[in-house]
Amino acid sequence: NGTSELLEKGGFNLTKFMSNRPEIIKDLPLEQQAKEMKEFNGERSSKVLGIGWNMDADAFCFNVKLKNEELVTKRKMLSVVASIYDPLGLISPAIMPGKMLLQRAMKEQISWDKKVSCEVADQWKQWLSNIQDAKDMLICRCVKKNDFDDANIELHNFSDASEKGYGTCHYIRCINKSGQISNELLMSKGRVAPSKQMTIPRLELQAAVLSAQIATMI
């Protein structure tokens, strides 16, 4: 409260307000509301710090639109993988196959703009087709719901590795006084195994270190 008035003193007009709760936004003039609030078409969505936000479901969403081109090159593969913005790793398992295919392509002794092998290209096109389904995923933004204000909160960290990659995921577990339990994903991170072959125990240790780093950050 009062933020708009305070900024106005410095000549800044705070505007483009959004909220998933109608009672918060209803008293604001239309010119101060974001266009997503004014152009309601049955499903309002916007972005919060670059991440898709479905306001009606109050959930993060991913509108992945990747062009499936006939000519597959290492340059195009790198561009596609780098363009998927998922800082919390909420769809990390869906992105990892693309990273693994890019690593396979990098091992081929060809230039950046030459077509990759038919096997890699076919699997890449299949992955591009599959990851479009990410648009149907909704990840709840609220990790501690109203019924859990009195809850005991735990952080659970998991990590594992295979010869192809390793990763970690972190969940918040809330147990309220009534015995109800809520589990929500907070963050995950997946990495492709180094090109230089490593033993599974060493990769598992890498995963454990990554898990400890993210847990400390959280």
N, C-alpha and C positions, 0 to 999 in steps of 0.2 A: 504494500500500500504506500502511495506517495512517490513511487519510483518515477512515474511519468512526470509529475510536477518538479521533482528534483532535477531530472535531466533537461526539462524544458528551460530551466534557469540558465543552463549552459548552451542553449540553442539546439538541443537534440530532441527530435520528435520520436518518442518511443511508440512503435506501431506494429502491425502484423501479428496481433495476439492470436494464439491458438490454445484450445483446451479440449479435453475429452469430456468435460463436465459442463453441460449447458448453463447451469446456474452461475458459473463463473464468468461466462462470456456474454450472457444475455444483456447486461446493462452497459456494455461497451458500444460506442457509436460504430456504425458499419465501416466507416473509413479507417478505424483503428484495428479492425479485424483482418486476419489473413484471408486471402482469397479462397482458401480451402474451407473456411468456415462459412463464407457467403455463398459459395457455389456448391451447395450440398446436393449430391446426386445419389444418395443411398449408401455411399461408402466413402467416408472422408479419410484421406491419407496425405501425409506430408513427409518431411524429413526432419530429424533431430540430430544435429551434428553429423550430417551425412548418412545417417541410418534411417531407412524407411520406417514410418510410424503410422499404423492404422489407428486413427483416433477413436473410432466406434468400438473396436475390440480392445483398445489400449494395449496394443501389441506391436512388437517390431516385425517388419515385413521386408521382403527382398524382391524387388522388381528387376529380376535379372533378364536383360535383353541383349543377347550375344549373337552376333551375325555368324551364321554357319556358311563359310565360304568354301568354294570348291578347291582352291589352291591353299594348301596348309603348309606354312613355313614356320621356322623357329621364331622369326620376328613377330608374326601374327599370334603365335601361341603365347609368347611372353606378354604381348600387349593385352590379350584377353585375360590371362591369369592376374595380371597386375591391376586390371580395371575393376575387379570384384572387391568392393569395399566391405569388409566384415571385421572390424577391429576387435570385437568381442569373441570372435570365433564361433558364432551361433550356428553357422552352416559350414563349419570347417570340414566335417566328414564329406560333404558334397564337393568341396573345392579340392581336396587332397588328390583325387584321381587325375585332375587336370595338371596339378603340379608334378605328379609322377610321370605323366606322359611328356611334359615339357623336359624333364630330366633325361628321359630316354632319347628325345629328339636332340638334346644337346650333345649326346654321346656320338651321334652320327657325324661323320667327317664331311659335312657339307656347309655351304655358305648360308648366311642368315635368310636369304631370299629364295633359296632353292627348295623345291618341294621335298618334304620329309618322306620317309618310306611309306609304302601303301598300308602296312600294318598299323603304324603309328597314326597315320592320317585317318584311317577308318575308325579306330578307337577314339580319336579326338572328336570326330564328328558325332559319334554316339554319345560321348560325354557332354558335348555342347547341347545335344537334344535333351539329355536327361536332366541337366542342371536347370533347364527352364522351369521344371516343376517346383523349384524353390519359391516361385511366386505364390504358391498355395500354402506355404508355411507361415504360421503366426507364432511368435515367441512372446509369451506374456512379459510385459514390461515391469509389472509390479511383482517383486519377489517376496514381499511380506504383506499379506493381505490383512484387511481390517480385523478378521477373526483371530489374528495372531499377534495382537498388540502386547499380550502378556506372555508371549512364547519364549521358550528357551531356544536360542539360535546356535546352530552348529555349522561349521564349514567342512565339507567333505571333499577331499582331493583324490583324484584317481590318475594314474599314469600307466602307460604300457608301450611296448615297442614290437616291431616286426622287422624283418630284413628289408622292408620297403620304406618304413617310416616309423615315427614315434610321435606321441602326443600326450596331452593331459586335459582333463576337464574338472571343473570345480562347481559344486552344488551348494546351495544354502538349504539347510534342513531346519524347519521350524516346528516345534512341538508346543502346543498351547496347553493351558491348565485343564482343558476338557479332554485331552489325549489325542486331539486331531493332529495330523502330520501333513506338512506341506513341503514338497521338494521342488526347487526351481534351479535351472541352469544359470550360473552367473557368467562363466567365461570358459572358453576352451582354446587350445592352441595345438596345431598339427604341423609337423615338419617332415620333409622328405629325408630319408636316410642319406648320408654322404655318398658320393659316387665311389669313393674308396671303401671297399667292403669292410664292415665292422662286425664283431660278434654280437649276438643277441643280448648277452649280459651287459656289454658296454653300451649298447643302444638303450637298454632299459635304464641304465644309470643316467644317461643323457636325459631321458624322459623324466626321471625322478628329480634331477636338478632343475629342469624347466618347470616342473610342478611346484617345487619349493619356491622358485623365484616369483611365480604368479601368485601363489598363496600369500607370500609376504606382501606383495603389492596390494592384493585385495584386502 
